[in-house]
Amino acid sequence: MKYFEANFATVVLRFYLMVGVVLLAGFTGMWWLAFLALPIVLSCMLCIKFTDKKEVKENTTKLVRMQKESVEIKAAV
């Protein structure tokens, strides 16, 4: 589980899921069901990305060294 890693589409889908759970609880009269929206809204606000430990990879980048070459610039007189 990583914080602030979820993409925008996931956040929007979780928001609509939370709205659906609250509307379902309101129309059926089961207000205890609205408490299930709390973990959904928290995961939406914190942008939590759920991953398996097997799936998590280290971010590695290739180091490229830039060699500075001496370049002479002659001004036109």
C-alpha positions in Angstrom: 0.0 0.0 0.0 1.5 3.3 -1.1 0.2 6.7 -0.3 -0.3 9.4 -3.1 0.4 6.9 -5.9 -3.0 6.2 -7.4 -3.8 7.7 -10.8 -6.6 10.1 -11.4 -9.0 7.5 -12.9 -8.8 5.4 -9.8 -9.5 8.4 -7.5 -12.6 9.3 -9.6 -13.9 5.7 -9.6 -13.5 5.5 -5.8 -15.3 8.8 -5.4 -18.3 7.5 -7.4 -18.2 4.2 -5.5 -18.4 6.2 -2.2 -21.3 8.3 -3.6 -23.1 5.1 -4.6 -22.6 3.5 -1.1 -24.0 6.6 0.6 -27.0 6.9 -1.8 -27.7 3.2 -1.3 -27.6 3.6 2.5 -29.8 6.7 2.3 -32.5 5.2 0.0 -32.7 1.9 1.9 -32.7 3.6 5.3 -29.8 1.5 6.5 -27.6 4.3 7.8 -25.1 1.9 9.3 -24.2 1.0 5.8 -23.0 4.6 5.2 -20.1 3.9 7.6 -18.7 1.7 4.9 -18.1 4.8 2.8 -15.5 6.1 5.3 -12.7 3.7 4.2 -13.5 4.4 0.6 -13.4 8.2 1.0 -10.1 7.9 3.0 -8.5 5.8 0.3 -9.8 8.4 -2.3 -8.4 11.4 -0.4 -5.0 9.7 0.3 -4.7 8.3 -3.2 -3.8 4.9 -1.8 -2.4 2.4 -4.4 -2.8 -1.2 -3.3 -0.1 -3.4 -4.6 1.3 -6.8 -3.7 4.7 -7.1 -2.2 5.7 -9.2 -5.2 4.6 -6.5 -7.6 6.6 -3.7 -5.9 9.8 -2.9 -7.8 12.6 -0.6 -7.0 12.8 2.5 -9.1 16.1 2.3 -10.8 17.5 4.6 -13.4 20.5 4.3 -15.7 23.2 6.9 -14.9 24.5 8.6 -17.9 27.5 10.7 -17.5 27.8 13.7 -19.8 31.4 14.4 -20.9 32.2 18.1 -21.4 34.1 18.6 -24.6 36.1 21.8 -25.1 34.5 23.7 -27.9 36.0 26.9 -29.1 33.6 29.5 -30.5 35.2 32.1 -32.7 33.4 35.4 -33.1 33.1 36.8 -36.6 34.9 40.1 -36.8 
